Amino acid sequence: MTDIIEIDDAADQRLDDFRDLTIADRRPDRPGGRGLVIAEGVVVVRRLLASPYPPRAVLGVRRKLDELATDLAGIGVPVYATSAKTMSDVVGFHLNRGVLAVASRAPAPSFDEIAGRSRVLAVLEGVNDHENLGALFRNAAALGVDGVLLGAGCADPLYRRSVRVSMGHVLRVPFAPVPWPEALGDLRRRAFHIAALTPRADAVALRDVRDAGYHRIALLLGSEGHGLSRAAIDAADSAVRIPMASGVDSLNVATAAAVAFYELTR
């Protein structure tokens, strides 16, 4: 049984890992700062505690900590109980989910490790919206994508909002930053068929690529506003599209990714 430490002072230095989550230059999860991983809510905290990311501390109201009693047993890091008001004063906003966990970053797998053991990969260019990135990782976990490679201009998947929107699945889907666009040549040498998802009218239907019988596929997905760059599409083996009803030319990147992941992994 893990001892729970009661804290009622928002200024207590033991809570510094959880402090000022709304202030950009102080956030503990920013890559240029302390680079911590923050999980919000019972489900996401549970997934963090079961992940390779080493926990540092847990903070929550009693009711939420009680829900996590089995997960917290013997974790070997401080577990702090406090009131909703004190928790709000520490983090900088009212936290409806009632519990947070903070972890250090785990060693990331290399590009070689991910590519070597994968059949279907998502390769991202310029996906810089944290919520879309989190949703994309959740879709990848749900639909059996083996890993995510982050090309130029992508946001940090371990930012708090991405972790939350992914429901913690960003902590289990392997990912790695890759040199851009050199990684595309490396994937081709590893026998990946590189398919660029685009709404262009001359692109082939996604199901045609699926039915072609490629053993390994790397799906390129572009930014929310402009999609893939012309250079990325030109570097692909094929340009593919999701057939849509008249009058609709594109989908949100996370939604489009879910459709494509389903087609390529089923």
Secondary structure by P-SEA (a helix, b strand, c coil): cbbbbbbcccccccccccccccccccccccccccbbbbbccaaaaaaaaacccccccccccaaaaaaaccccccccbbbbbbcaaaaaaaacccccccbbbbbcccccccaaaaaacccbbbbbcccccaaaaaaaaaaaaaccccbbbbcccccccccaaaaaaaccccccbbbbbbccaaaaaaaaaaccbbbbbccccccccaaaaaaccccbbbbbbbcccccccaaaaaaccbbbbcccccccccccaaaaaaaaaaaacc
